[in-house]
Amino acid sequence: MGKEILFTEQQIEQLKEKGLIIESINNAKEILKHFSSFDVIEVYEKLFMKDGRFKENITIEKIFQFYHYDRSIQNILFKYTVYIERVFKNKMASVISENLGVRKEEYLNIKNYILRNDSEEIIRNVIEEINELSGDENPYILFKKVTFSKMTSLYDFLSEEIKEKIIPFNFLQT
């Protein structure tokens, strides 16, 4: 069975028993009222605790400050991940339109993709899932609905010549 749900005052007492410094009960209540104890405290236990006790001079405010720092880094990474995904999908749409066609039956024809070993089922599934998406057959619009995972799978099965047009650099070259 899961952990027992504790009210804010009980959580604060439990944290104090484990050695967490609570400089302001009001601050601690506000933190735990608006953010889950799991998100703010338990996620970072390995950083701030040793042998089930908080390390010396660790306050709930310090942990909360770290929580905000961590979230801001995650937000930055998310922002640029979304940006990279959009650029990749747009470039895929452009190159695929130019090289394979603009209609679904053209650019989603399995004959346009390189089958390796036992991979035919993978590309068939990817093509089928993309084909099932409703809407415009234009890859510029349709690819916006496709998950990044499916897009990278589609990319994996393209010829090297087409891949180089999508990502025109090689990390291995110096």
C-alpha positions in Angstrom: 0.0 0.0 0.0 1.2 3.6 -0.7 2.4 6.1 1.9 0.1 7.6 4.4 -1.2 11.1 3.5 0.0 13.6 6.1 -1.4 17.0 6.7 0.9 20.0 6.4 1.6 20.2 10.2 2.3 16.5 10.3 4.7 16.8 7.3 6.5 19.7 9.0 6.9 17.7 12.2 8.1 14.6 10.3 10.7 16.7 8.4 11.9 18.3 11.6 12.3 14.8 13.2 14.6 13.9 10.2 16.7 17.0 10.9 15.4 19.5 8.4 15.7 23.0 9.7 12.4 24.9 9.5 13.3 28.6 10.0 9.7 29.8 9.5 6.7 27.6 10.1 4.6 29.9 7.9 7.1 29.6 5.0 7.1 25.8 5.4 3.3 25.7 5.4 3.1 27.9 2.3 5.7 25.7 0.5 3.9 22.5 1.4 0.5 24.0 0.7 1.3 24.9 -2.9 3.9 22.3 -3.8 3.8 18.6 -3.1 6.2 17.3 -0.4 7.3 14.7 -3.0 8.3 17.3 -5.6 10.1 19.6 -3.2 11.6 17.2 -0.6 11.6 13.6 -1.7 12.9 14.1 -5.2 16.1 15.6 -3.8 16.6 13.2 -0.8 19.8 11.8 -2.3 21.3 15.3 -2.4 20.2 16.6 1.0 19.9 13.5 3.1 22.3 10.8 4.4 21.1 7.7 6.2 17.6 8.9 6.5 18.5 12.3 8.0 19.0 15.7 6.5 22.6 16.9 6.2 23.8 19.7 8.5 22.4 23.2 7.9 19.8 22.1 5.3 16.6 24.2 5.5 13.3 23.8 3.7 14.0 27.2 2.1 17.3 26.0 0.7 15.6 22.9 -0.7 12.8 25.0 -2.2 15.3 27.4 -3.7 17.1 24.4 -5.3 13.7 23.1 -6.5 13.1 26.4 -8.3 16.6 26.3 -9.8 16.0 22.8 -11.0 12.6 23.7 -12.6 14.1 26.7 -14.4 16.8 24.4 -16.0 14.1 21.9 -17.0 12.0 24.7 -18.5 15.0 25.9 -20.5 15.7 22.4 -21.8 12.0 21.9 -22.6 12.0 25.2 -24.6 14.9 24.2 -26.7 13.7 20.6 -27.1 10.5 21.9 -28.6 12.4 24.3 -30.8 14.6 21.4 -32.1 11.6 19.2 -32.7 9.9 22.0 -34.7 13.0 22.6 -36.8 13.5 18.9 -37.4 9.9 18.3 -38.5 9.9 21.3 -40.8 13.2 20.2 -42.4 11.8 16.6 -42.8 8.7 18.0 -44.4 10.7 20.1 -46.8 13.2 17.4 -47.9 10.5 14.7 -48.0 8.2 16.9 -50.2 11.1 17.7 -52.6 12.4 14.1 -52.8 9.4 11.8 -52.2 6.3 13.9 -53.1 3.6 15.9 -51.3 0.8 13.3 -51.2 0.6 10.7 -48.5 0.7 7.8 -50.9 3.9 9.2 -52.3 5.9 10.1 -49.3 4.6 7.3 -47.1 5.2 4.6 -49.7 7.3 1.9 -48.0 9.4 1.6 -51.2 10.9 5.0 -50.3 12.5 3.7 -47.2 15.5 1.4 -46.5 14.6 -1.8 -44.8 17.3 -3.3 -42.6 17.3 -6.8 -41.1 14.1 -7.4 -39.3 13.0 -3.8 -39.4 10.2 -3.9 -42.0 7.5 -4.3 -39.3 8.8 -1.1 -37.5 8.6 1.1 -40.6 5.2 -0.4 -41.6 3.8 0.5 -38.2 5.2 4.0 -38.3 3.9 4.6 -41.8 0.5 3.2 -40.8 0.2 5.4 -37.7 1.1 8.5 -39.7 -1.3 7.5 -42.4 -4.1 7.2 -39.9 -3.8 10.8 -38.8 -6.6 12.9 -40.1 -6.1 16.1 -41.9 -4.1 17.5 -44.8 -1.8 15.2 -46.6 0.8 17.9 -47.0 3.8 16.8 -44.8 4.3 20.4 -43.6 0.9 20.2 -41.8 0.7 16.5 -41.1 4.1 16.2 -39.5 3.1 18.7 -36.9 0.7 16.0 -35.6 3.3 13.2 -35.6 5.2 12.5 -32.4 8.9 13.3 -32.4 9.6 9.6 -31.8 7.7 8.6 -34.9 9.5 11.3 -36.9 12.9 10.0 -35.8 11.8 6.5 -36.7 10.8 7.7 -40.2 14.1 9.5 -40.5 16.0 6.3 -39.6 14.6 4.5 -42.6 15.4 7.2 -45.2 18.3 6.8 -47.6 21.6 8.3 -46.5 21.3 10.8 -49.4 18.0 12.1 -48.1 19.2 12.1 -44.4 22.1 14.3 -45.4 19.7 16.8 -46.8 17.8 16.9 -43.6 20.8 17.1 -41.3 23.7 18.3 -43.4 26.5 17.7 -41.0 28.3 14.7 -39.6 29.4 14.7 -36.0 32.1 12.2 -36.7 33.9 14.4 -39.2 36.5 16.8 -37.9 
